[in-house]
Amino acid sequence: MTVESLLSLGGVDDDWARSRGLITYPTRAQVLETAVFLSRATPGNIVEFGTYRGYSSRVLRDELWRAKLWDRKQWKKKIFACDSFEGLPEDYEKLPAGNFATPVPRLFGIRIVKGFFEDSLTPALAAEVGRVSLAHLDADLYSSTMTALEWLRPLLGPGSLLLFDEFLGADPAEARAFTEWTARHGIKTELLALFGREPSGKDSRSDRRALYQVVSDKPLAKPAPLAPVRWRRRLMSTW
């Protein structure tokens, strides 16, 4: 799918001003929790590109922790959070370079990788991370997203999930990087979901989060509901 065809799935100019408060978009936490759930059946660690103050990292950690309580296959999974914490290296939509600069957050149980991606995403880090089951890409910029995707490529396998936080918006930079990257390397992916969201770059057009999965000829197992969900459903079936 080209960027041009993807744009038809995005918002339009000034739609956020007209629809704000009138549409119940899923929250970032709900989207992240869904991605962690879907990634349970895929071996590998979770890597985040663009951490800021650590809100999404904590959601990923908490959802993975809940999964670990009931699913032993999740015990070995780790979370890596990559960010320079020095803000955007260049302008993005209406946000100037340096925006999102913040002190490095305290994230218990998460491996923080500090530095701009071109410096921090090294072969040594790739060896430490190994297989990736879920990558959360919140880098905003085309250049940063492309750098992350190129580093990720050998770490992905059948079933690996790619969650983009600002896939479509006033500047669909993440979509451009993704479509070019998949075309260049012949990577087969499937769009699992597209979620509406508020503008990330303070523009007037709503954004879209996108969840993709790497596909191959290898059959994939579906993640089973965790024990508390199964118990609740079994109990409710008797009412």
N, C-alpha and C positions, 0 to 999 in steps of 0.2 A: 504494500500500500504506500502510495506517495504522500508527501507532505500536503500536496494540494487536495487530495481526496480526504485526508485526515482533517483538514481545516473545516470541512463541512460538518464535522462532528463537534466542533468547538463553539464557543459563544460568538456573539456579534457585538459591534461597537455599542457601548452605553447600555447593554442588557443588564449589567450589575446594578446600575442606578435605578432601573425600572423594576427589577425583581428582588432587590434586597429585602429580606424579611418575609418574602412571600413564598420562597422555595425552601424546603427542608433538605439541604445538601447533607450527605453523610459527613461526619466529622473526620478529621485526620486520624484520630485514634481508632475509629471504627474501620477505616480503610486499612490501617496498619494491622489491626487485629485479624482482619480477614486474610491479609497476605500471609501472616505468620501461620494461621490455621491451614491454609492451602499448601504451605511449604513443608508441613510436618512430614509428609510422605517422601520428601526428597532429601537425600543425605547432603550434608554440608553445613557450613556456617552462614551467619547473617552478616552482611556488610552494609554500612550506611555511608553515603557520600554526601556530606553537607549536614552538619550536626547542630550548629548554632549553640543554643543554650541547653540542648539535650532533651527537649520534650519528646520528640519522636523516638529517640534512643531508649528512653525510659518506658515508653509504651511497648516497644519491641521486646525489651527485657522482661517486663511484667507479663506479657502474653506468653513468651517462651517459658518463663518460670512456671506459669500455670500449666502449660503443656507438660513440663518435666515432672510435675506431681503425679501425672496419670499415664504418661507414655515414656517408657524407659528408653526408647529409641532417640529421644530428644536430649538425653543427659549429656552427650558429648558436644552438643552444639554451643558455639560461642558467638558473641556479637563484637564486631569491630566498627568503631565510629571514626570516620576520616574527615578532617576539616582543618583548615589553616587557622581558624578562629581570628583571622585578621580582616575578615569581611570580603566583599566581592572584589576581585582583582580588576574588574572593569565595570562600566555602567551596564545596568540591566533594566529595560523598560524605563520607568520613571525613578529608579533607584540609582544613586551615584556609587561609583567605586568606593569601597570601604564600608558600605552599608553591611550590617550583620556582624560587624566586629564585636567580639565579646571575650571576656576571660574564659579560659578553658573550664568547662563545668566539671563538677565532681559526679562521676557516673560509676557507682559501685557495680562491680561485676562485668564491666564493659572495657574492652581494650581500646583506648583512645590512640589514634594515629594522627599526630599533629604535623601540619605542613601543607603547602600547596601540592596538589595532586601530582604534578610533573616531578616533584622531588620526593614525595612520601610514598607513592605507589611503586614500590621497588620489587625486583625479583625475590628478595629476601622476605618481604611481606607476603607475596604471593605464595611462597613455600610455607609460611606460617599459617596462612588462611586455608590453603588447600581448596577443596571443592566448596562451591557457594550454592546454597539452597535458595536464598533470597537476597537480592540487592535492592536497597532503597536509594534511589537517585534523586537527590534534592540539591543539585549543584547549580540550577538556574541557567547558567551560561552554556552556550554551544561548546566552547573550547574545553571547559571543565568536564562536561558530560561526555564528550568524545574521549578525553583522556581516561576517564573512569571506565568507559565501555571497552576501550582497547586493552586496558589492564585486566579487566574481568574476563575477556574472551576465553582464555585457556582454562579458566576456573569454572566455567559453566558446563552443565551437562543436561541430559534429558530431564525435564521437569523443573529446572531452575526458573525462578520467578524474578521479573524485573518490574519494580514499582517506581513510576516516575511521578514526582510531586507537582511539577508544573509543566505537564506535557504539551498542552494547548492553551494558548492565551494570546495576549497582544503580541508577544514575541514567542513563537513556538520553537524556541531554541533546542529544547530537549527532543522534540519530535524530529527536527532536522538532523540532529546528531544520530538519533536512533535509526532513522530510515537509511541514511548514508552508510552507517556501520553495518546494518544487516545486509544491504545490497553488496557492499564491498567484500564481505566475507561469506556470503551465501548462507547466513544463519537463518534458520526457519523458526519463526515465532508465531504465536497465536494471541490475539487480543482477548483476554478473559473479561475485562470490565473497564469501563470508562466512567469516572465519577466527577460530577460537577463540583465546583468549589469556588470560593471567593477569589478575587484577583490577588495574586502574590506580589505583583510589581506595582501596586497602587494605581492600576489602570482602571478604565471603566468597563472592560470586557471580562466576563467570568472566565475562569481557568478550568482545566480538566486534569484530573489525576488519571493515570493509565496503568493497568496491570497486564503485563505480558508474560507468557510462558514459553520457554525454549522447548521445541518439539522435535522428535526424531521418530524412527520406526520402532523404537522400543516401547512396549506397553507400560503404562504408569499405573501405580496403585493410587486409589483415592484415599485421602485422610479420613479415618473413621472418627465419628464423634467421640469426645472424651467421656470417661465413665460417668461423671455427674450429669451430662446431657442425656446419655442413654438411660440412666436411672430415672431422670425426670420424665422422659418420654414414656418409659414403661409404666410409671406410676399413673400418668395422665391417661394412658390408654384404658385404664380400668374404671375411670370416672364415667 
